[in-house]
């Protein structure tokens, strides 16, 4: 039977096999860390000048010189932990999930997947909005019907994702266009 002893740091060890705590001993056995060699830092690329092409892909909104991503519509939360909150939609893909890097963050709805539960996208060429399943195993619904694949959105449509209901409110399309 082991002779379990507890050290001052709270570690348990077999006193029949070790005179002192092997965990505390190993933690300090290495001594101070010293570099083997001096590795030079690679040179940094210069920051791009104003107007210079950075290689970043930009969304196309027609022949406009907009410096912001213009709103194309909103999702308004009408039920759930975010009831009363609005989420702006921009051209391209708008990802819905709980993670902070999602475009539409439903962080307190535990039934929503963390990343890309669903996608609302706006096509600037046809000026139509669609919703489609994301990369989640979980389902979501449009007006009470499960969405498998993609479906076009119309004003007032209700997207149900987890315990949250979101109403689609379009801005671009029949009301307005950013394409001049």
C-alpha positions in Angstrom: 0.0 0.0 0.0 1.3 3.5 -0.9 2.4 5.9 1.8 0.6 9.0 0.3 2.0 12.2 1.7 0.9 15.8 0.8 3.5 18.4 0.2 3.3 22.1 1.2 2.0 22.9 -2.3 -0.8 20.4 -2.1 0.7 17.6 -4.3 0.3 14.0 -3.2 3.2 11.6 -3.6 4.4 8.2 -2.4 6.8 8.9 0.5 8.1 5.3 0.3 9.4 6.0 -3.2 10.4 9.7 -2.9 12.0 11.6 0.0 10.5 14.9 -1.3 7.7 15.9 -3.6 8.7 14.9 -7.2 6.4 17.5 -8.7 7.9 20.4 -6.8 11.4 19.0 -7.4 10.8 18.8 -11.2 9.3 22.2 -11.4 12.5 23.8 -10.1 15.0 21.3 -11.5 15.5 23.2 -14.8 17.0 26.3 -13.4 16.9 29.6 -15.2 16.2 29.5 -19.0 18.9 30.7 -21.2 18.8 31.0 -25.0 20.9 28.6 -27.0 21.6 31.1 -29.7 20.7 34.6 -30.7 18.0 34.3 -33.4 17.5 37.5 -35.4 14.0 38.8 -35.8 12.9 38.7 -39.4 12.4 42.1 -41.0 8.8 43.5 -41.0 7.0 44.3 -44.2 6.4 48.0 -44.7 2.9 49.2 -44.0 0.9 49.9 -47.2 0.5 53.6 -48.2 -2.9 55.1 -48.6 -4.5 53.9 -51.8 -2.0 51.1 -52.2 -3.4 47.6 -53.0 -3.1 45.5 -49.9 -4.3 42.3 -51.5 -7.4 42.2 -49.3 -10.6 41.2 -51.0 -13.2 43.9 -50.9 -16.9 43.5 -51.5 -18.2 45.2 -54.7 -21.2 47.5 -54.2 -21.4 48.9 -57.7 -19.5 52.0 -58.8 -19.4 53.6 -55.3 -16.4 54.9 -53.4 -17.8 53.9 -50.0 -15.3 53.5 -47.2 -17.8 51.6 -45.0 -19.6 48.3 -45.6 -23.1 49.6 -46.3 -26.1 48.1 -44.5 -28.4 46.0 -46.8 -30.9 45.0 -44.1 -31.4 43.9 -40.5 -32.3 40.9 -38.4 -34.4 42.1 -35.4 -34.6 39.7 -32.5 -38.2 39.3 -31.5 -37.9 36.4 -29.1 -35.1 35.0 -26.9 -32.3 36.4 -24.8 -31.6 39.2 -27.4 -35.2 40.3 -27.9 -35.4 43.9 -29.0 -31.8 43.9 -30.4 -31.1 44.5 -34.1 -28.2 43.0 -36.1 -27.1 44.8 -39.3 -26.6 42.8 -42.5 -24.0 43.7 -45.0 -23.4 42.5 -48.6 -22.0 38.9 -48.8 -22.1 36.4 -46.0 -23.3 37.2 -42.5 -22.5 34.3 -40.1 -24.8 33.5 -37.1 -23.4 31.8 -34.0 -22.4 32.3 -30.3 -18.7 33.1 -30.9 -17.6 36.7 -30.6 -16.2 36.6 -34.2 -19.5 35.8 -35.7 -21.3 38.7 -37.6 -24.5 38.0 -35.7 -23.7 37.0 -32.1 -26.3 35.1 -30.0 -23.9 34.5 -27.1 -26.5 33.6 -24.5 -28.6 31.2 -26.5 -27.0 27.8 -25.6 -29.0 26.0 -28.3 -27.1 28.0 -31.0 -23.8 26.5 -32.2 -20.7 28.5 -31.5 -19.6 28.9 -35.1 -21.6 29.3 -38.3 -24.9 27.8 -37.2 -26.5 29.5 -40.1 -25.7 32.2 -42.8 -27.7 35.1 -44.1 -26.3 36.3 -47.3 -27.0 39.3 -49.6 -26.1 39.1 -53.3 -25.3 42.6 -54.5 -25.8 41.7 -58.1 -29.4 40.3 -57.9 -30.1 42.4 -54.7 -31.7 39.3 -53.1 -31.2 38.0 -49.6 -31.0 34.3 -48.7 -30.5 32.2 -45.6 -28.6 28.9 -45.7 -27.4 26.3 -43.3 -24.0 26.8 -41.9 -21.3 24.3 -40.8 -23.3 23.2 -37.7 -25.1 19.9 -37.2 -28.0 21.8 -35.6 -31.0 22.9 -37.6 -32.7 26.3 -38.1 -36.1 27.3 -39.4 -37.5 29.8 -41.8 -41.2 30.6 -41.0 -41.5 27.3 -39.2 -40.0 25.1 -41.9 -36.6 23.5 -41.6 -33.9 24.9 -43.9 -31.8 22.4 -45.7 -29.7 24.1 -48.3 -30.8 27.7 -48.9 -34.0 29.8 -49.1 -34.8 33.3 -50.3 -35.8 35.8 -47.7 -38.7 38.2 -47.9 -39.6 41.2 -45.6 -41.0 40.0 -42.3 -39.7 36.4 -42.6 -38.9 34.8 -39.3 -35.7 32.8 -38.8 -35.7 30.5 -35.7 -32.3 29.5 -34.5 -32.1 27.8 -31.1 -34.5 29.7 -28.7 -34.1 32.9 -30.7 -36.5 34.3 -33.4 -35.1 36.9 -35.8 -37.3 38.9 -38.2 -35.8 39.9 -41.6 -36.1 43.6 -42.4 -34.6 44.4 -45.9 -33.2 47.8 -46.8 -31.8 47.0 -50.3 -33.9 45.6 -53.1 -37.2 47.2 -53.7 -36.6 50.1 -51.2 -33.0 51.1 -52.1 -29.9 50.1 -54.0 -26.2 50.8 -53.5 -25.6 50.0 -57.2 -26.0 53.3 -59.1 
